[in-house]
């Protein structure tokens, strides 16, 4: 069963993810990890592809792309990028692909939407090739679960320990696990605390983000610094977790 994001947020996601600094910095972190660990483009599956921006970027880099999503609106929006996503049923866990099919499976901020997240990890393991890679991002810190998670249809946020346990249960072992968005943890925690106290919980966080053209250069600089650090060592805290798994 999938947790459903509030419907009006899909169009907002499509409209902002090309240029909003939060989406751009997340994708840059993902691309950085892919480029350091994949010698050449191959076949990639995006599980929970949303409106398809990441797949569109990977396609431009030479990847053969496939994607799935459980929401019809997301699938329609992805078509506007020229992508044909497979629509899953809300209760569908098994992916419509054969075993050992993909060189890379990515799942960005999707597992938290799936009630049976262990089954979802098992399906990623099934469809990725031996020696292939699985790349996952999830929201971090269960103590930060708030109105925003409910608005997005999240069942949970993850600790580093709970994510590692989930992966181990599937018979997999992480190659690399790190927090990221370290520079956002404190301000976001404070903003969500104040919004909750003031009962300003019906409006998307992206609509209340400070003016993008003023904030984006600073976020780009901090994101660049963070990516350089992650090349050498995992980060000990942050707003999100990123995990790279290699199937043996």
C-alpha positions as CSV (number, residue, x, y, z in Angstrom):
1,X,0.0,0.0,0.0
2,X,1.3,3.5,-0.9
3,X,0.9,6.7,1.1
4,X,-0.7,9.3,-1.2
5,X,0.7,12.7,-1.6
6,X,-1.8,15.5,-1.6
7,X,-3.0,15.8,-5.2
8,X,-2.3,19.5,-5.7
9,X,1.4,19.0,-4.9
10,X,2.1,16.9,-8.0
11,X,1.6,20.0,-10.3
12,X,3.6,22.1,-7.9
13,X,6.4,19.5,-8.0
14,X,6.4,19.5,-11.8
15,X,6.5,23.3,-11.8
16,X,9.3,23.8,-9.3
17,X,11.6,20.7,-9.6
18,X,13.5,22.0,-12.6
19,X,14.7,25.1,-10.8
20,X,14.0,25.0,-7.1
21,X,17.3,24.7,-5.2
22,X,16.2,21.8,-3.0
23,X,15.3,19.5,-5.9
24,X,18.4,20.6,-7.8
25,X,20.8,19.9,-4.9
26,X,19.3,16.5,-4.2
27,X,19.6,15.5,-7.9
28,X,23.2,16.8,-8.0
29,X,24.1,14.6,-5.0
30,X,22.5,11.6,-6.7
31,X,24.3,12.3,-10.0
32,X,27.6,12.7,-8.2
33,X,27.2,9.3,-6.5
34,X,26.2,7.6,-9.8
35,X,29.1,9.0,-11.8
36,X,31.6,7.9,-9.2
37,X,30.3,4.3,-9.1
38,X,29.0,3.6,-12.6
39,X,31.7,3.2,-15.3
40,X,29.2,3.8,-18.1
41,X,25.5,4.3,-18.7
42,X,23.3,1.3,-18.9
43,X,19.7,0.4,-18.1
44,X,18.2,2.4,-15.2
45,X,14.8,2.0,-13.4
46,X,13.4,4.9,-11.3
47,X,11.0,3.4,-8.7
48,X,8.6,6.3,-7.8
49,X,9.7,8.5,-10.6
50,X,7.2,11.2,-10.0
51,X,7.1,13.7,-12.8
52,X,10.3,12.2,-14.3
53,X,12.9,15.0,-13.9
54,X,15.7,12.7,-12.8
55,X,15.0,10.1,-15.6
56,X,15.0,13.0,-18.1
57,X,18.5,14.0,-16.9
58,X,19.8,10.4,-17.0
59,X,18.4,9.9,-20.5
60,X,20.3,12.9,-21.7
61,X,23.5,11.3,-20.2
62,X,23.0,8.2,-22.3
63,X,21.1,5.9,-19.9
64,X,18.2,3.7,-21.2
65,X,15.5,4.7,-18.8
66,X,12.4,3.1,-17.4
67,X,10.2,4.4,-14.5
68,X,7.2,3.5,-12.5
69,X,4.8,5.5,-10.2
70,X,1.6,4.7,-8.4
71,X,-0.1,8.0,-9.2
72,X,-1.8,8.7,-12.5
73,X,-1.2,12.4,-12.3
74,X,2.6,11.9,-12.0
75,X,2.5,9.5,-15.0
76,X,0.7,12.2,-17.0
77,X,3.1,14.9,-16.0
78,X,6.1,12.7,-17.0
79,X,4.6,12.3,-20.5
80,X,5.1,16.0,-20.9
81,X,8.8,15.3,-20.6
82,X,8.6,12.6,-23.3
83,X,8.8,9.8,-20.8
84,X,6.5,6.7,-20.7
85,X,6.2,5.6,-17.0
86,X,4.5,2.4,-16.0
87,X,1.5,3.1,-13.8
88,X,1.4,0.8,-10.7
89,X,-1.7,0.1,-8.7
90,X,-1.7,1.5,-5.2
91,X,-1.4,-2.0,-3.6
92,X,1.0,-3.3,-6.2
93,X,4.4,-4.3,-4.9
94,X,5.7,-6.6,-7.6
95,X,7.4,-4.7,-10.4
96,X,6.4,-5.5,-14.1
97,X,10.0,-6.3,-15.1
98,X,12.0,-9.6,-15.3
99,X,14.7,-10.6,-12.9
100,X,18.2,-9.1,-13.3
101,X,17.0,-6.5,-15.8
102,X,18.7,-3.2,-14.7
103,X,22.2,-2.0,-14.1
104,X,20.9,0.6,-11.7
105,X,17.7,1.1,-9.7
106,X,17.1,4.5,-8.1
107,X,14.4,5.2,-5.6
108,X,14.4,8.8,-4.4
109,X,12.2,9.7,-1.4
110,X,9.8,6.8,-2.2
111,X,10.3,4.1,0.4
112,X,8.6,6.3,3.1
113,X,5.5,6.2,0.9
114,X,5.3,2.4,0.9
115,X,3.7,0.6,3.9
116,X,5.6,-2.6,3.1
117,X,9.0,-1.0,2.5
118,X,10.8,-4.4,3.0
119,X,8.9,-5.8,0.1
120,X,9.8,-2.8,-2.1
121,X,13.5,-3.3,-1.3
122,X,13.1,-7.0,-2.2
123,X,11.7,-6.0,-5.6
124,X,14.6,-3.7,-6.3
125,X,17.0,-6.5,-5.4
126,X,15.1,-8.8,-7.8
127,X,15.2,-6.6,-10.9
128,X,18.7,-5.3,-10.6
129,X,21.5,-7.3,-12.2
130,X,24.2,-9.1,-10.2
131,X,26.9,-6.5,-9.5
132,X,24.3,-3.8,-10.3
133,X,23.6,-0.9,-8.0
134,X,20.6,0.3,-6.0
135,X,20.6,4.0,-4.9
136,X,18.1,5.2,-2.3
137,X,17.3,8.5,-0.7
138,X,14.8,8.8,2.2
139,X,13.9,11.5,4.7
140,X,15.9,11.2,7.9
141,X,15.2,11.6,11.6
142,X,12.0,10.0,12.9
143,X,11.7,12.8,15.5
144,X,11.2,15.3,12.7
145,X,8.0,13.6,11.4
146,X,5.4,16.5,11.0
147,X,2.5,18.0,9.1
148,X,4.8,18.0,6.0
149,X,5.3,14.3,6.1
150,X,1.5,13.8,6.4
151,X,0.9,16.2,3.5
152,X,3.3,14.2,1.3
153,X,1.8,10.8,2.3
154,X,4.8,9.5,4.3
155,X,4.4,6.5,6.6
156,X,7.7,7.2,8.3
157,X,11.1,8.9,8.4
158,X,14.3,6.8,8.8
159,X,17.2,6.7,11.1
160,X,20.5,5.5,9.8
161,X,20.1,2.3,11.9
162,X,16.5,1.6,10.7
163,X,17.5,2.0,7.1
164,X,20.5,-0.3,7.5
165,X,18.3,-2.9,9.2
166,X,15.8,-2.7,6.4
167,X,18.5,-3.3,3.8
168,X,20.1,-6.1,5.8
169,X,16.7,-7.9,6.1
170,X,16.6,-8.0,2.3
171,X,19.9,-9.8,2.2
172,X,21.8,-6.7,1.0
173,X,24.6,-4.7,2.4
174,X,25.2,-1.0,1.8
175,X,28.4,0.2,0.0
176,X,27.9,3.7,1.2
177,X,25.4,5.5,3.6
178,X,25.5,9.1,4.5
179,X,23.3,11.9,5.7
180,X,23.0,15.0,3.4
181,X,21.4,18.4,3.5
182,X,23.3,18.9,6.7
183,X,23.0,22.7,6.3
184,X,19.2,22.4,6.3
185,X,18.6,20.3,9.4
186,X,18.6,23.2,11.9
187,X,16.6,25.8,9.9
188,X,14.0,23.2,8.7
189,X,13.6,21.9,12.2
190,X,12.9,25.4,13.5
191,X,10.6,26.3,10.7
192,X,8.5,23.2,11.0
193,X,8.3,23.7,14.8
194,X,7.1,27.3,14.4
195,X,4.6,26.4,11.7
196,X,3.2,23.7,13.8
197,X,2.8,26.1,16.8
198,X,1.2,28.7,14.6
199,X,-1.0,26.1,12.9
200,X,0.4,27.1,9.5
201,X,0.3,23.5,8.3
202,X,-2.0,23.6,5.2
203,X,0.4,25.3,2.8
204,X,3.3,23.5,1.1
205,X,6.8,24.3,2.4
206,X,7.9,25.2,-1.1
207,X,5.3,28.0,-1.3
208,X,6.8,29.5,1.9
209,X,10.5,29.0,0.8
210,X,12.4,32.3,0.8
211,X,12.8,34.0,-2.6
212,X,14.5,31.4,-4.8
213,X,16.8,33.8,-6.7
214,X,18.2,35.1,-3.4
215,X,18.6,31.7,-1.6
216,X,19.6,29.5,-4.5
217,X,23.2,30.8,-4.9
218,X,23.9,30.1,-1.2
219,X,22.3,26.7,-1.3
220,X,24.3,25.9,-4.5
221,X,27.5,26.8,-2.7
222,X,26.7,24.8,0.4
223,X,25.5,21.8,-1.7
224,X,28.8,21.9,-3.6
225,X,30.8,21.8,-0.4
226,X,28.7,19.0,0.9
227,X,29.2,16.9,-2.3
228,X,33.0,17.4,-2.0
229,X,33.0,16.2,1.6
230,X,30.9,13.1,0.8
231,X,33.5,12.1,-1.8
232,X,35.8,11.3,1.1
233,X,33.6,10.6,4.2
234,X,29.9,10.1,5.1
235,X,28.2,12.9,6.9
236,X,27.0,12.3,10.5
237,X,23.7,14.3,10.4
238,X,21.3,15.9,8.0
239,X,17.8,16.2,6.7
240,X,18.0,13.2,4.4
241,X,19.8,9.9,4.0
242,X,21.4,8.6,0.8
243,X,22.4,4.9,0.4
244,X,24.2,3.0,-2.3
245,X,23.9,-0.8,-2.4
246,X,25.7,-3.3,-4.6
247,X,23.9,-6.6,-5.4
248,X,26.3,-9.5,-5.1
